[in-house]
Amino acid sequence: MTIIIILSLLLLASLLPHLTFTAHVNVGIVNGTKAKPHSRPYMVSLQVDKEHICGGFLISDEFVLTAAHCRNNDQKLTAVVGAHNLKNENEGSVGIRVKSYFKHPDFRTAKGVRNDIMLLQLKRKIKPSKHVNLISLPNKKSINKKDPDCSVAGWGLLAMNGPKSDLLMEANVKIMDTATCKKEWKNKFSNSQMMCAYGYGGSCKGDSGGPLVCGNTAVGVTSFGDTEHCNSPDYPNVYTKISPYLPWIHKKMRNVKLIYWKKKGNVFS
């Protein structure tokens, strides 16, 4: 009887590591957690034929910021705002067609991604609410090293070649110093345009275009990572810095509003 008990305990002990591991499989954006519903009211799901393809985020009542590579050719995108569970049609999310697409004029993917940023103008203005709101953009050229931990969020894959998440997932990350990031990505990395972030959890396919958030500010746009492994320890995820593009963003938004006012026949100084 004693031998049987000992063998049983040894068998249980051998299973414990496996049980602990499986309890953590598919828990996040990649090793992330479920976001509190509507805790990130700026998040946007960009969809084609009701299928999520990329993330984005609201920066005004009619503009969404995302990655330029999130639109191929003449795809017609719909921006879904106010969502948490993309399969729950009763949670109050709203799909708004995109009126105009503004890829950065110098965006390219040949020999490395560059200027991976795009503005989307919605067909109608959104009304801010508890579930739908804007996020601030940076007003300085660099991130303060004293900033709190940053985070990413999205509805992308839970693992490389794994399923997409219906629920908004999030993960805490830290900004990597530029020299280390450059060392890993070499000539694919641009000091002036990009930044890297790392953590136990991180972005995966389908999270592109979503924001890298530090404090209450969007400082980056999810751009690219290792094509073989999501959140790779060897090749940290790369984000387009928003600050260098602020003049372009503000000018484009301002020009669109001027055109709108002129079409309405309003007179202004």
C-alpha positions as CSV (number, residue, x, y, z in Angstrom):
1,M,0.0,0.0,0.0
2,T,2.8,2.4,0.9
3,I,4.5,1.8,-2.5
4,I,1.2,2.5,-4.3
5,I,0.8,5.8,-2.5
6,I,4.4,6.8,-3.3
7,L,3.9,6.0,-7.0
8,S,0.7,7.9,-7.1
9,L,2.4,11.0,-5.6
10,L,5.3,10.8,-8.0
11,L,2.8,10.5,-10.9
12,L,0.9,13.6,-9.7
13,A,4.1,15.5,-9.3
14,S,5.2,14.7,-12.8
15,L,1.9,16.1,-14.1
16,L,2.0,19.4,-12.2
17,P,4.3,21.3,-14.6
18,H,2.1,20.2,-17.5
19,L,-1.0,21.4,-15.8
20,T,0.5,24.7,-14.9
21,F,1.7,25.2,-18.5
22,T,-1.7,24.4,-20.1
23,A,-3.5,26.7,-17.7
24,H,-1.6,29.6,-19.4
25,V,-2.1,28.7,-23.0
26,N,-4.0,31.2,-25.2
27,V,-4.5,33.7,-22.4
28,G,-3.7,36.8,-24.3
29,I,-2.6,39.0,-27.2
30,V,0.4,36.8,-26.8
31,N,0.8,36.0,-23.1
32,G,-1.5,38.9,-22.2
33,T,-4.8,39.2,-20.4
34,K,-8.3,40.1,-21.3
35,A,-8.8,43.9,-21.1
36,K,-11.5,45.2,-18.8
37,P,-14.5,45.7,-21.2
38,H,-14.5,49.2,-22.7
39,S,-11.5,50.3,-20.6
40,R,-9.8,51.4,-23.8
41,P,-12.6,53.4,-25.5
42,Y,-10.2,54.7,-28.2
43,M,-9.6,51.2,-29.6
44,V,-10.8,50.5,-33.2
45,S,-11.2,47.2,-35.0
46,L,-10.6,47.7,-38.7
47,Q,-12.6,45.2,-40.7
48,V,-13.2,43.9,-44.2
49,D,-16.5,42.1,-44.7
50,K,-16.9,42.0,-40.9
51,E,-13.5,40.3,-40.5
52,H,-11.0,42.0,-38.2
53,I,-7.7,42.6,-40.1
54,C,-6.0,45.4,-38.1
55,G,-6.3,47.7,-35.1
56,G,-6.5,51.5,-35.0
57,F,-7.3,54.2,-32.5
58,L,-9.4,57.3,-32.4
59,I,-7.5,60.6,-32.3
60,S,-10.4,62.9,-33.1
61,D,-14.2,62.7,-33.6
62,E,-13.6,61.7,-37.3
63,F,-10.0,60.4,-37.6
64,V,-8.5,57.1,-36.8
65,L,-4.7,56.5,-36.8
66,T,-3.4,53.1,-37.9
67,A,-0.5,51.5,-39.8
68,A,-0.2,52.2,-43.6
69,H,0.3,48.5,-44.3
70,C,-3.2,47.7,-43.0
71,R,-4.8,48.5,-46.3
72,N,-4.0,46.6,-49.5
73,N,-4.9,48.2,-52.8
74,D,-8.5,49.4,-52.9
75,Q,-9.8,47.6,-49.8
76,K,-12.8,49.3,-48.3
77,L,-12.4,49.3,-44.5
78,T,-15.0,49.7,-41.8
79,A,-14.0,51.1,-38.4
80,V,-15.8,49.4,-35.6
81,V,-15.8,51.6,-32.4
82,G,-17.0,50.9,-28.9
83,A,-16.2,47.1,-29.2
84,H,-14.9,44.7,-26.7
85,N,-16.2,41.3,-27.9
86,L,-16.3,41.4,-31.7
87,K,-18.8,38.6,-31.8
88,N,-21.3,40.3,-29.4
89,E,-23.7,42.3,-31.5
90,N,-25.6,43.5,-28.4
91,E,-22.8,45.4,-26.7
92,G,-23.4,48.6,-28.6
93,S,-20.4,48.7,-31.0
94,V,-20.9,50.7,-34.2
95,G,-19.3,50.1,-37.6
96,I,-18.5,53.3,-39.6
97,R,-17.3,53.2,-43.2
98,V,-14.0,54.9,-44.0
99,K,-14.5,58.0,-46.2
100,S,-10.8,58.8,-47.1
101,Y,-7.5,57.0,-46.7
102,F,-4.3,59.0,-46.1
103,K,-1.2,56.8,-46.2
104,H,2.0,58.6,-45.5
105,P,3.3,59.7,-48.9
106,D,6.7,58.1,-48.2
107,F,5.4,54.7,-47.0
108,R,7.2,51.8,-48.4
109,T,7.9,48.1,-47.7
110,A,10.8,47.4,-50.1
111,K,14.1,46.7,-48.3
112,G,12.4,47.4,-44.9
113,V,9.2,49.1,-43.8
114,R,9.4,52.9,-43.6
115,N,6.8,55.5,-42.7
116,D,4.2,52.9,-41.7
117,I,1.5,55.3,-40.6
118,M,-2.0,56.1,-42.0
119,L,-4.9,58.4,-41.2
120,L,-8.5,57.3,-41.9
121,Q,-11.3,59.8,-42.1
122,L,-14.6,58.4,-41.1
123,K,-17.8,59.0,-43.1
124,R,-19.4,60.5,-40.1
125,K,-18.3,62.0,-36.8
126,I,-18.5,59.9,-33.7
127,K,-20.1,61.2,-30.5
128,P,-17.8,60.5,-27.5
129,S,-19.4,58.3,-24.8
130,K,-18.4,56.0,-22.0
131,H,-17.5,53.3,-24.6
132,V,-16.1,55.5,-27.4
133,N,-13.5,58.2,-26.8
134,L,-10.2,59.6,-28.0
135,I,-6.6,59.1,-26.9
136,S,-4.0,61.8,-26.7
137,L,-1.0,62.1,-28.9
138,P,2.4,63.0,-27.7
139,N,3.4,66.7,-27.5
140,K,7.1,66.0,-27.2
141,K,9.7,64.4,-29.4
142,S,10.8,61.7,-27.1
143,I,9.5,59.5,-24.4
144,N,10.5,60.4,-20.9
145,K,12.5,57.5,-19.4
146,K,10.5,58.1,-16.2
147,D,7.3,57.3,-18.0
148,P,5.3,54.4,-16.4
149,D,5.2,51.0,-18.0
150,C,3.6,51.0,-21.4
151,S,1.0,48.7,-22.9
152,V,-0.4,47.3,-26.2
153,A,-3.8,45.9,-27.0
154,G,-5.7,44.3,-29.9
155,W,-7.8,41.5,-31.3
156,G,-4.9,39.8,-33.1
157,L,-3.7,36.2,-33.0
158,L,-3.2,34.6,-29.6
159,A,-0.2,32.7,-30.9
160,M,1.7,32.4,-34.2
161,N,-0.7,30.5,-36.5
162,G,-3.2,30.4,-33.7
163,P,-6.8,31.8,-33.5
164,K,-7.7,35.4,-33.4
165,S,-9.2,36.7,-30.2
166,D,-12.9,37.8,-30.2
167,L,-12.1,39.7,-26.9
168,L,-9.8,42.7,-26.7
169,M,-6.6,41.6,-25.1
170,E,-3.8,43.7,-23.6
171,A,-0.2,43.3,-22.4
172,N,2.2,45.5,-20.5
173,V,5.5,46.2,-22.2
174,K,8.6,48.3,-21.7
175,I,10.4,50.6,-24.2
176,M,13.7,49.2,-25.3
177,D,16.7,51.5,-25.7
178,T,17.3,52.4,-29.3
179,A,20.9,51.0,-29.5
180,T,19.7,47.5,-28.5
181,C,16.8,47.6,-30.9
182,K,19.1,48.7,-33.7
183,K,21.5,45.9,-32.9
184,E,18.8,43.3,-33.3
185,W,17.0,44.7,-36.4
186,K,20.1,46.3,-38.1
187,N,19.2,48.2,-41.3
188,K,15.5,47.3,-41.0
189,F,15.3,49.7,-38.0
190,S,15.2,53.5,-38.3
191,N,16.2,55.5,-35.3
192,S,14.2,58.5,-36.3
193,Q,11.0,56.7,-37.2
194,M,10.8,53.7,-34.9
195,M,10.9,52.3,-31.4
196,C,10.9,48.8,-29.9
197,A,9.0,47.5,-26.9
198,Y,9.3,44.2,-25.1
199,G,7.6,42.2,-22.4
200,Y,6.3,38.8,-21.4
201,G,3.3,39.6,-23.6
202,G,3.2,41.5,-26.9
203,S,1.7,42.1,-30.3
204,C,1.0,39.5,-32.9
205,K,-0.5,39.3,-36.4
206,G,-3.8,41.3,-36.5
207,D,-2.6,43.7,-33.8
208,S,-0.9,46.0,-36.4
209,G,-2.1,49.6,-36.4
210,G,-3.0,49.5,-32.7
211,P,-1.4,52.0,-30.3
212,L,1.6,51.6,-28.1
213,V,0.3,53.5,-25.0
214,C,2.5,55.1,-22.3
215,G,0.5,56.6,-19.5
216,N,-2.6,58.0,-21.2
217,T,-0.8,58.8,-24.5
218,A,-0.4,56.9,-27.7
219,V,3.3,57.2,-28.5
220,G,3.6,54.5,-31.3
221,V,1.7,52.5,-33.9
222,T,2.2,48.8,-34.0
223,S,4.2,48.1,-37.2
224,F,6.1,44.8,-37.5
225,G,7.9,42.0,-35.7
226,D,9.5,38.6,-36.2
227,T,7.7,36.7,-39.0
228,E,8.4,33.4,-37.4
229,H,7.5,34.0,-33.8
230,C,5.1,36.5,-32.2
231,N,6.7,38.6,-29.5
232,S,10.1,37.0,-30.3
233,P,12.8,37.4,-27.7
234,D,15.4,37.8,-30.5
235,Y,13.5,40.4,-32.6
236,P,11.5,42.8,-30.4
237,N,8.3,44.3,-31.8
238,V,8.7,47.5,-33.7
239,Y,6.4,50.5,-33.5
240,T,6.2,53.6,-35.7
241,K,7.0,56.7,-33.5
242,I,4.1,59.1,-33.6
243,S,6.0,62.3,-32.6
244,P,8.0,62.7,-35.8
245,Y,4.7,62.6,-37.8
246,L,2.7,65.1,-35.7
247,P,3.2,68.0,-38.3
248,W,1.9,65.7,-41.1
249,I,-1.0,64.4,-39.0
250,H,-2.1,67.9,-37.9
251,K,-1.7,69.4,-41.4
252,K,-3.7,66.6,-43.1
253,M,-6.5,66.8,-40.5
254,R,-6.6,70.6,-40.8
255,N,-6.6,70.5,-44.6
256,V,-9.5,68.1,-44.6
257,K,-11.5,70.3,-42.3
258,L,-10.8,73.4,-44.5
259,I,-12.0,71.5,-47.6
260,Y,-15.2,70.5,-45.7
261,W,-15.9,74.1,-44.6
262,K,-15.3,75.4,-48.1
263,K,-17.8,72.9,-49.6
264,K,-20.3,74.0,-47.0
265,G,-19.8,77.6,-48.2
266,N,-18.8,78.9,-44.8
267,V,-16.6,82.0,-44.5
268,F,-13.7,81.9,-42.0
269,S,-10.5,83.7,-41.4
